[in-house]
Amino acid sequence: MTLRATLFDMDGLLLDSEILWHKAEVEIFGSLGVPLEEASRSTKGMFVTEVVDYWFARFPWSGPSTDDVSQALLERVGDLVESEGRLLPGALHALELTGERGPLALASSTPMPLIIRCLEHFELLDRFAAIHSADVEPYGKPHPGVFLSAASSLNVAPRDCLVFEDSAAGVLAAKAAIMSVVAVPIASDRALPEFALADLTLESLEGLTPAWLDARFA
């Protein structure tokens, strides 16, 4: 197998944005009467509309529609990324090393307008030859759809793609697409069995080496 392209997730991998999603959910759902201690539990990896529907079904509110709440969440996360967000350690290092060896695509569950806003803020937009959101796919991760669409847009066979992911669902999605995977889980997730499927597991993107890539890329 010779790799030719690299696909990156965004939230929790390149950007330290998972905590910002949690903060926005606590603020917005709390204002609607959803118990603050419950917000963000059991919803990691869902689309934003699914998260809103999940909490509305359990703690129905009056006033704003679920569509309005979804939009408010996206706006708040974007504001927080721009005011508090940071690139995770090794993010630029990994983008530079993989970008020297083939085209890059972004494949995220985040809606496209927020993806663009985040990438523009960190001046990363031009690094990617293609950008795909699972928000427009029939199914989200762990379904492989967003990765298969990203590979197709690069005109690269799925088996020739390397995926970088921080989530268990993302690793499953990449493996379902018959792709190689580098997993970068947070410490509390590392024991999850899904990460045993990864071709390489790193504590941070800083641990990625040119030698490991050279052994796998053309």
The 8 nearest C-alpha neighbors of each residue, nearest first, counted from 0:
[[1, 2, 159, 215, 158, 216, 217, 179],
 [2, 0, 216, 215, 217, 159, 3, 158],
 [1, 3, 159, 216, 160, 215, 4, 217],
 [2, 4, 159, 101, 216, 160, 217, 1],
 [5, 3, 101, 160, 102, 103, 2, 161],
 [6, 4, 161, 103, 160, 162, 104, 102],
 [5, 7, 162, 104, 105, 103, 161, 163],
 [8, 6, 105, 163, 162, 106, 104, 9],
 [7, 9, 107, 106, 164, 105, 163, 12],
 [10, 8, 13, 12, 107, 14, 11, 7],
 [11, 9, 14, 16, 12, 17, 13, 8],
 [10, 12, 15, 14, 17, 16, 13, 165],
 [11, 13, 9, 10, 165, 14, 8, 164],
 [14, 12, 9, 90, 87, 86, 11, 10],
 [15, 13, 86, 16, 10, 87, 11, 12],
 [16, 14, 11, 87, 85, 17, 86, 84],
 [15, 17, 19, 14, 18, 10, 11, 20],
 [16, 18, 20, 19, 11, 15, 10, 21],
 [19, 17, 21, 16, 20, 22, 15, 11],
 [18, 20, 22, 16, 21, 17, 23, 76],
 [21, 19, 17, 23, 18, 22, 76, 24],
 [22, 20, 18, 24, 19, 23, 39, 25],
 [21, 23, 19, 25, 20, 24, 18, 26],
 [22, 24, 26, 20, 21, 25, 76, 75],
 [25, 23, 21, 27, 26, 22, 28, 20],
 [24, 26, 22, 29, 23, 28, 35, 38],
 [27, 25, 23, 29, 24, 28, 22, 30],
 [26, 28, 30, 24, 29, 25, 23, 31],
 [27, 29, 31, 33, 30, 25, 24, 26],
 [28, 30, 33, 32, 26, 31, 27, 35],
 [29, 31, 27, 28, 32, 26, 33, 25],
 [32, 30, 28, 29, 33, 60, 27, 61],
 [31, 33, 29, 30, 34, 28, 60, 58],
 [32, 34, 29, 28, 31, 58, 35, 38],
 [35, 33, 37, 36, 32, 29, 38, 28],
 [34, 36, 38, 37, 29, 25, 33, 28],
 [35, 37, 34, 38, 25, 40, 39, 33],
 [36, 38, 35, 34, 40, 39, 33, 25],
 [37, 39, 35, 40, 25, 36, 24, 34],
 [40, 38, 42, 21, 37, 24, 41, 43],
 [41, 39, 42, 38, 37, 43, 36, 21],
 [40, 42, 43, 39, 38, 37, 44, 45],
 [43, 41, 40, 45, 39, 50, 44, 53],
 [44, 42, 45, 41, 39, 40, 50, 46],
 [43, 45, 42, 46, 168, 140, 108, 166],
 [46, 44, 43, 42, 49, 50, 47, 139],
 [45, 47, 49, 48, 50, 108, 44, 134],
 [48, 46, 50, 49, 69, 51, 45, 109],
 [47, 49, 51, 50, 46, 69, 52, 66],
 [48, 50, 52, 46, 47, 51, 45, 53],
 [51, 49, 53, 47, 48, 52, 42, 45],
 [50, 52, 48, 53, 54, 49, 55, 65],
 [51, 53, 55, 49, 50, 54, 56, 48],
 [54, 52, 50, 51, 56, 55, 49, 57],
 [55, 53, 57, 56, 51, 52, 58, 50],
 [54, 56, 59, 52, 58, 57, 53, 51],
 [57, 55, 54, 53, 59, 58, 52, 51],
 [58, 56, 54, 55, 59, 53, 33, 52],
 [57, 59, 55, 54, 56, 33, 60, 32],
 [60, 58, 55, 56, 57, 61, 54, 33],
 [61, 59, 31, 58, 62, 55, 32, 63],
 [60, 62, 63, 59, 31, 64, 32, 55],
 [61, 63, 64, 60, 31, 65, 67, 68],
 [64, 62, 67, 68, 61, 65, 60, 66],
 [63, 65, 67, 66, 68, 62, 61, 69],
 [64, 66, 68, 67, 69, 51, 63, 52],
 [67, 65, 69, 64, 68, 70, 48, 63],
 [68, 66, 64, 70, 65, 69, 63, 71],
 [67, 69, 71, 65, 70, 66, 72, 64],
 [70, 68, 66, 72, 67, 71, 48, 65],
 [69, 71, 73, 67, 68, 72, 74, 66],
 [72, 70, 68, 74, 69, 73, 75, 67],
 [73, 71, 75, 69, 70, 74, 76, 68],
 [72, 74, 70, 76, 75, 71, 77, 69],
 [75, 73, 77, 71, 72, 76, 70, 78],
 [74, 76, 78, 72, 77, 73, 23, 71],
 [77, 75, 79, 73, 78, 74, 20, 23],
 [76, 78, 80, 74, 75, 79, 73, 81],
 [79, 77, 75, 81, 76, 80, 82, 74],
 [78, 80, 82, 76, 81, 83, 77, 75],
 [81, 79, 84, 77, 83, 78, 82, 76],
 [80, 82, 78, 79, 84, 83, 77, 120],
 [83, 81, 79, 80, 78, 84, 77, 85],
 [84, 82, 79, 80, 81, 85, 19, 78],
 [85, 83, 80, 81, 15, 82, 16, 79],
 [86, 84, 15, 14, 87, 83, 80, 16],
 [85, 87, 14, 13, 15, 90, 88, 84],
 [86, 88, 14, 13, 15, 90, 85, 89],
 [89, 87, 90, 205, 204, 203, 86, 91],
 [88, 90, 205, 204, 92, 91, 93, 87],
 [91, 89, 13, 93, 92, 88, 87, 204],
 [90, 92, 94, 93, 89, 95, 88, 86],
 [91, 93, 89, 95, 90, 94, 96, 205],
 [94, 92, 96, 90, 95, 91, 89, 97],
 [95, 93, 91, 97, 92, 96, 98, 90],
 [94, 96, 98, 92, 93, 97, 91, 99],
 [97, 95, 93, 99, 98, 94, 92, 209],
 [98, 96, 100, 99, 94, 95, 93, 101],
 [97, 99, 95, 100, 101, 96, 94, 102],
 [98, 100, 97, 96, 101, 95, 102, 94],
 [101, 99, 97, 98, 216, 96, 3, 102],
 [100, 102, 4, 98, 3, 99, 97, 103],
 [103, 101, 4, 98, 128, 5, 104, 127],
 [104, 102, 5, 127, 128, 6, 4, 98],
 [105, 103, 129, 6, 127, 130, 128, 149],
 [104, 106, 130, 7, 6, 8, 131, 107],
 [107, 105, 131, 8, 7, 132, 145, 146],
 [108, 106, 8, 132, 109, 9, 133, 105],
 [107, 109, 133, 132, 134, 110, 46, 139],
 [108, 110, 107, 132, 114, 111, 134, 113],
 [111, 109, 134, 113, 112, 132, 114, 108],
 [110, 112, 114, 113, 132, 115, 109, 131],
 [113, 111, 115, 114, 110, 116, 109, 117],
 [112, 114, 116, 115, 111, 110, 117, 77],
 [115, 113, 111, 117, 116, 112, 118, 109],
 [114, 116, 118, 112, 113, 117, 119, 111],
 [115, 117, 113, 119, 114, 118, 120, 112],
 [118, 116, 120, 114, 115, 119, 113, 121],
 [119, 117, 123, 124, 115, 121, 120, 116],
 [118, 120, 122, 116, 121, 117, 124, 115],
 [121, 119, 117, 118, 122, 116, 81, 123],
 [120, 122, 118, 119, 123, 117, 86, 124],
 [123, 121, 119, 120, 124, 118, 125, 117],
 [124, 122, 118, 121, 126, 125, 119, 127],
 [123, 125, 118, 126, 119, 122, 127, 115],
 [126, 124, 127, 123, 122, 128, 118, 119],
 [125, 127, 124, 123, 128, 103, 98, 94],
 [128, 126, 103, 104, 129, 125, 124, 105],
 [127, 129, 104, 103, 102, 126, 130, 153],
 [130, 128, 104, 127, 105, 152, 131, 149],
 [129, 131, 105, 104, 106, 127, 132, 149],
 [132, 130, 106, 105, 149, 107, 145, 133],
 [133, 131, 107, 134, 108, 111, 110, 106],
 [132, 134, 108, 136, 145, 135, 139, 107],
 [133, 135, 132, 110, 136, 108, 109, 46],
 [136, 134, 133, 132, 137, 110, 138, 131],
 [135, 137, 133, 138, 134, 144, 145, 139],
 [138, 136, 135, 139, 144, 133, 134, 142],
 [139, 137, 136, 142, 140, 144, 133, 134],
 [138, 140, 133, 142, 141, 136, 108, 137],
 [141, 139, 142, 172, 168, 169, 143, 138],
 [140, 142, 172, 168, 171, 169, 143, 139],
 [141, 143, 140, 172, 139, 144, 138, 175],
 [144, 142, 172, 176, 146, 145, 175, 173],
 [145, 143, 147, 146, 142, 148, 136, 138],
 [144, 146, 133, 148, 147, 143, 106, 149],
 [147, 145, 149, 148, 144, 143, 106, 150],
 [146, 148, 144, 150, 149, 145, 151, 143],
 [149, 147, 151, 145, 146, 150, 144, 152],
 [148, 150, 146, 152, 147, 151, 131, 145],
 [151, 149, 147, 153, 155, 152, 148, 157],
 [150, 152, 154, 148, 153, 149, 155, 147],
 [151, 153, 149, 154, 150, 148, 129, 155],
 [152, 154, 150, 151, 155, 149, 129, 102],
 [155, 153, 151, 152, 150, 156, 149, 157],
 [154, 156, 153, 150, 151, 157, 159, 4],
 [155, 157, 159, 158, 150, 154, 160, 151],
 [158, 156, 159, 160, 178, 150, 177, 176],
 [159, 157, 178, 177, 156, 160, 179, 0],
 [158, 160, 2, 157, 156, 3, 1, 155],
 [161, 159, 4, 157, 5, 178, 158, 2],
 [160, 162, 5, 179, 180, 178, 6, 4],
 [163, 161, 180, 6, 5, 7, 179, 181],
 [164, 162, 181, 7, 180, 182, 8, 6],
 [165, 163, 182, 8, 169, 166, 183, 170],
 [164, 166, 184, 183, 12, 182, 11, 167],
 [167, 165, 169, 168, 164, 184, 170, 182],
 [166, 168, 170, 169, 193, 194, 171, 165],
 [169, 167, 141, 171, 166, 170, 140, 172],
 [170, 168, 172, 166, 167, 171, 164, 141],
 [169, 171, 167, 173, 172, 168, 174, 164],
 [172, 170, 168, 174, 169, 141, 173, 175],
 [173, 171, 141, 143, 169, 175, 142, 170],
 [174, 172, 176, 170, 175, 178, 171, 143],
 [173, 175, 177, 171, 176, 178, 172, 170],
 [174, 176, 172, 177, 173, 143, 171, 142],
 [175, 177, 173, 174, 143, 178, 157, 172],
 [178, 176, 174, 175, 158, 157, 173, 179],
 [179, 177, 158, 174, 173, 176, 160, 157],
 [178, 180, 161, 162, 198, 160, 174, 177],
 [181, 179, 162, 197, 198, 161, 163, 182],
 [180, 182, 199, 163, 200, 197, 198, 162],
 [181, 183, 200, 164, 165, 163, 197, 184],
 [184, 182, 165, 201, 202, 200, 203, 164],
 [185, 183, 165, 189, 188, 182, 166, 186],
 [184, 186, 188, 187, 189, 183, 165, 202],
 [185, 187, 188, 189, 184, 202, 190, 183],
 [186, 188, 185, 189, 190, 184, 191, 202],
 [189, 187, 185, 186, 190, 191, 184, 167],
 [188, 190, 186, 191, 184, 187, 185, 194],
 [189, 191, 188, 192, 187, 194, 186, 193],
 [190, 192, 189, 193, 188, 194, 167, 195],
 [193, 191, 194, 195, 190, 196, 189, 167],
 [194, 192, 195, 167, 191, 196, 171, 170],
 [193, 195, 196, 192, 197, 191, 167, 182],
 [194, 196, 193, 197, 192, 191, 198, 200],
 [197, 195, 194, 193, 198, 170, 174, 192],
 [198, 196, 180, 199, 194, 195, 181, 182],
 [199, 197, 180, 181, 179, 196, 200, 182],
 [198, 200, 181, 197, 182, 201, 180, 183],
 [201, 199, 182, 181, 183, 197, 198, 202],
 [200, 202, 183, 203, 206, 182, 199, 204],
 [201, 203, 183, 184, 200, 204, 206, 185],
 [204, 202, 205, 201, 206, 183, 88, 89],
 [203, 205, 89, 206, 207, 90, 93, 88],
 [204, 206, 89, 203, 207, 88, 92, 93],
 [205, 207, 204, 203, 201, 208, 202, 89],
 [206, 208, 205, 204, 93, 209, 211, 201],
 [207, 209, 210, 211, 206, 212, 96, 205],
 [208, 210, 212, 211, 213, 96, 207, 97],
 [209, 211, 213, 208, 212, 214, 207, 215],
 [212, 210, 214, 208, 209, 213, 215, 207],
 [211, 213, 209, 215, 214, 210, 216, 208],
 [214, 212, 210, 216, 215, 211, 209, 217],
 [213, 215, 212, 211, 216, 210, 217, 209],
 [214, 216, 212, 213, 1, 2, 217, 211],
 [217, 215, 2, 1, 213, 3, 212, 214],
 [216, 1, 2, 3, 215, 213, 100, 214]]
